[in-house]
Amino acid sequence: GKTLINRKQLLQIVPLSERTILDMEKRGEFPRRFAITTRLVAWDLQEVEQWMAERKAAALLPTAPGLLVA
């Protein structure tokens, strides 16, 4: 089964503002929320964790050809 998280839980996990997350969602750069009810949205925890892992991996890549990361 999927583990769902609400907005408050998401903001404890991801160090971004609500506005930044919304903007990133609109651009397809962050996992999309979905409506549970008309007043409650949720995110799939696994998708959020995968997004964070991808961001972390990208941050570890050299930024220029030939640049070594210690």
N, C-alpha and C positions, 0 to 999 in steps of 0.2 A: 504494500500500500504506500501511498504518497503521504509525506508529512507536509502539512500546510502551515504557513506562518502568516500572522497578521502584520499590519503596518508597524505596530510598536516593536514586535519581535524583529522585523526586518531592519529597522533603524538601530537596534542594538547590535546587529551582526555586521551591517554594512556602514562604514563611516562616511556616508554621504547624506546630504539634505534630501528631504522629500522632493523638493523642486528639481534637484539634479537627477534623482532617480526617475521622476516622471519624464523629464526631457530625454534621458537616455533610453527609456522605454519607447518613446515616440520615434526615436531614430533607429530602433532595433538593436541597441547596444546593451540592453539589460533585459533579463527575463521579464516577460509580461505578467502583470497581475491579472486575475480573473475574479469575477463577481461570484460570491457565495450567496449573498442576498442583495437587495437593492442598496443596502447601506454598509455592506461588509465585503472587502476584497481580501484576497490572499495570494501568496506566492508559493510555488513549489520549492521547498527547502533544498532539494537535490539540485534543481536548476540554479539556484542562487549560489550554492556551494561550488558547483561546476564553474560558474561565471567567475567567482573569486579565484579559483585555482588557475583558470586561464589567464586572468589578469596578473597573478603572481608569476606564472611561467613567462609571460611576455615581459615583465619587469626584469627578469633575470637574463634576458637576451642582450647581447652587446648592442649598443645603439649605433655604432658605425663599423664598417668593415675593418677587420683587423684589430678591433678593440678587445682587449682581454679583460675579463671580469675576475677579480681576485676572490 
